[in-house]
Amino acid sequence: MFKKILVPTDGSKLAAIAAQTAVQLAKSQSAKVVGVYVIDPFPYIGIGDASAIGLQAYLTEAKTAAGQALDALKLVCDGEGVSFAGDTIERNVVYEGILETADAEGCDLIVMGSHGRQGVKALILGSVAQKVLTHAKVPVLVVKEK
């Protein structure tokens, strides 16, 4: 039924739980997992050398976090023998980056946590998950913490 499953990750505990769900589903469907980490652009607040240093530090930290999150997802895929491809992208709006990746990669399902690092633990969906659900052209499986 599914051939390519997009798994957005932010490195959070709930993203790891969603990854486990996605990989098990991918294995049962002989599908491929596509991971994506969306970096929010640097909040530009000034000019001069200090801003350039701040930008570089921010991007270095963000890319390190992205690499760790995608590596963790790849490990789960490797452990189950599921094909994996991952990418880090920069977008002003996280949910748009997720949807653009799903479209560009030809994904037929998105599996994601109900809220990430920015979300407050609550009974409502996080803003990114809500926007993905609202605007996605493919089915979305939202994983909640057990």
N, C-alpha and C positions, 0 to 999 in steps of 0.2 A: 504494500500500500504506500509506504513512504520510501523514497530513495535517498534524499538528502535532508538532514535535520540540522537546523541552525540552533546553536546553543550560545546565546550571549552570556558572557561571564564578567563579573567584576571582582572575582576572587573572594567573595563572601562565603560564609558557611551555607547559606541557602542556595547560592549558585552551584556549590559543590553537590548539594543534594539534587538539584535539578539536573546536573551533569550525569549523576548516577542513573537517574530515571531515563534521560535521553539516550545514554549509551546502552542500557538494557533494551530499550525500544528499538534502537538502531540494530542491535545484534539480532533481535527477533525478526526484523524486516530485511536483513542483509543490506542495510542502508549505511551511508557515509555520514559522519558528523563533521559539521563545519562550525568552528568556534570563532567568536568575534569578541574583541574587547574594544569598547569605544572610549577614546580619551576626549575629555572635555578640553577645548582649546584654553590656552593660558589666558587668564583674565588680565589683559593689558591695562596697566594703571599709571603709566608714566613714560618718560623718555630717558635716554642716557644709558650709561654703562650698567647701572644697578638693575634696570629692567631687562637688559640682555642677559645678565647673570641670573636673574630670577627666572627668566624664561628657560634658560638652559637647565637650571636645577629642577624646575618643574617638569620639563619634558623627560629628563633623565629618570626622575622618580616615577613618573607615569608610565614610561616604557618598561621600567623594571617591574612594576606592579603588573602590567599587562603580560609581560613574559612569564612571570610566575603563575598567573591565573591560567594562561593558555597551556603552559607546561603541565599544570595539574590536570587539566582536562585531557591533554594528550596521554598522560599516564593512565587515566581511567580507560580511555579508548584502547590503548595498547594492551592493557590487562585483560580486556574482553575480546581482543582481536578485531576491533572495529576500525575501519579506515578513518583517518582524521586529517583535516587541513585547518589551519588557524591563521587569523590575521588581526592586526591592530590597526584601527583607523581613527582619524580625528574628525569629529563633527561638533558643530555648535549645539545640536540637539541630539541627545543619545538615542532616543527612540527612532529618529529618522535614520541614523546610522545603522541601526539594527534592521530596519525595513529595507534600506538600500542594499545591504549585504544579502538579505534573503532573496531579493529580486535578482541581484547580479550573479549570485551563485546558483540560482535555480532551485532554491530550497522549497520543499513542499510541506514543511512543518517547522514551527519555532517552539522550542522548549526552554522555558525560563523560570526563574524564581519569582515569587509574588512581590518581593521587594528586595532591594540590595542594600548596600552600605548607606545609601542616602535615606532609605526608608525607616520609618519608625515601626517597631513591632506593634502591629495592630491587626484588627480583623479586616481592614480594607486593603485593597491592592496599592502597591507603590505607584507613583506617577508614571514611571517608565513602563511598567507592566500594563497599566491601564491604557496608555497611549498606543502601545503595540497592539493590544487587543482591539482597540477602537479602529485602528488604521490598517491592520494587516490584511493582505489579500489571500493568505494561506491560513490554515488552522494554527491555533496557538494553544499549547498545553502549559498551563501555569501551575507550578509546583509550590505547594505550601510546606512550611516546616512541620514536621511530625510532632 
